Amino acid sequence: MMSNLMKVSSNPHVRSKVTTSNIMLAVVIALLPATCFGIYNFGLHALLLILTTVATTVLAELIYEKAMKQKVTIGDFSAVVTGLILALNLPPQAPLWIGVIGGIFAIIVVKMLFGGLGQNFMNPAAAARCFLLISFTSIMTNFDCDAYTGATPLASIKAGESVNVLNMIIGKTGGAIGETSMLAIVLGACILIMVGAIDLTIPGSYILSFVIFLVLFSGHGLDMTYISAELAGGGLMLGAFFMATDYVTRPITEKGQYLFGILLGILTGIFRVFGASAEGVSYAIIIGNLLVPLIERITYPKAFGRGGKKA
């Protein structure tokens, strides 16, 4: 009978084996090179700060969902990813309570109060870092530690001083825990690309547009030493591959993703070249996140038979 050949089910009718937990676990694994190098570079306190921040984000999500009688979702590893990315953006000698406050802000204010995973309008880790930078500026801009003292490479570049680009690529410099080693970050990015978690659409357009901006407006032209130092310094690589590519807060259209990446490159260039700060990646990302609805509106393909000119 025909009824035996038909099976009725609710959509979606085509299901993927890829799950949120699979993707988030891949991100955690991809962040391990930068995490391990940060601990090696900065010591025990950096490890404690990472553990504290990650524990805070997981517990904050668990407690909120229990209090609101919602389904517990910490098993999807999204809170772990948020905590880990936030921790890697913190100064290595920051007090542990900075990780606690930042973790709570990221999860409760940016994520859960807007409906949880998939509903937040900006990257929680980037938003939390900006909140901490505004609220505790002296702590968040103090990168002195036992291994390194003085200005960070980006601050030195801003002051017109020379820097060792090779040390910046390897990571033998001061800075945030997970942003110093360009090599470790790119290694982690390669893992994400190989497993299909991300592609080069956003990171590529971000980095390329940033380089073009530097060539046109920095006053250094095609000085490859300067450009290499700007790429290796600060949180550019960490932001381009691990924060800007966030599934929830990036555009869904391909054209939109290219436009998003270009916007981030231009904003980062403006902040670094013309701004008072030597950084600017986190601010560029959250501003870009806020403009995603507009980007999607102008890049979303029109339905067939709509939007055409009338004869």
Steps between C-alpha positions, in 0.01 A plus 500: 500500500605860434476582873776252573735689268451841656643636822385838625729699728556859600772706338793511456483199269873497425705471815872543545721295728677823596379622839564808709704296747714358215579846369568648843723209596696555177545866596626401846752261344607765249560747784730260687821603317451866595387402850796270567747753363343773715543287811858415401574865425343658807497231768271365770288812552396494135383139547302593811342795320396279208351235730319764707347672197386175337356369828313829546338493155389138541365550854328827405313328218413200720374710792296731274332211320426322828357820650286568192396132479641473149667209328865475607720556195854502639559169321519683166839650604396851389557637852843336505589666168384840627699466821812380321497775236438764767785363714738507205417870458595587859836631627700212652530662843140622525337412833277193496191708579536669161435161338199448727341836421572467130365145488177596676449800270563290188257224594225674697481844340604434140383142450229376738298821542453507123377142478813285522712349224386613157323813630787720617555801276874534554793272577490443880879479543566815296223688681633392839853609411374843393298526822810418704713745300254780571440408866853399606724677251817504710482124567406404144780707346773387739693218331803502728591157635805309621605412145433836329482859614444825319285579198345231283625476140191679366550784748863522393396517134247772587783696664715464189742253655642191330389148594622145445247354255634145529447506878145624438428214259638243745343668800801601707344835590268655753127526443178319578529131590393353167575772249880512502583197283384549143641155424286325763185686394546419131564135590168493684328674208631232264333238721166681472534531123593132459197379697275738308398710801601824326623617162715793392215727388489721810862465623639546149295809418569638850879462477524611135290813551700584812828474305361718219390757757850506651661544159271791415472686831771397747772713344728196471392395152619151403739468794473122551666512842233740624216303340630169636530646848143635487370159389696308763433744783199528722184300456459529124560133416308374804211730414499423128495120534328437832271796575392652170404153371251439783200329336243697698628854451632488142286551186348188346538607137830454316501857369413618848796313646738665254351840583521421872868409471579816303315710758703344782826563316415866443382554859809332645718714273322818613538412868868408467616775265289794614383394847670551835518125561744268323239221486136521386409145392234434766334837442501441125335159545217616725428800275497260205264270692258789553498568125437137399119547462564786257765298312261207464220727388701638209666170403215251546394372155155605383238231448442398138247728335552781752698818485527512121435810296155536353474520123 
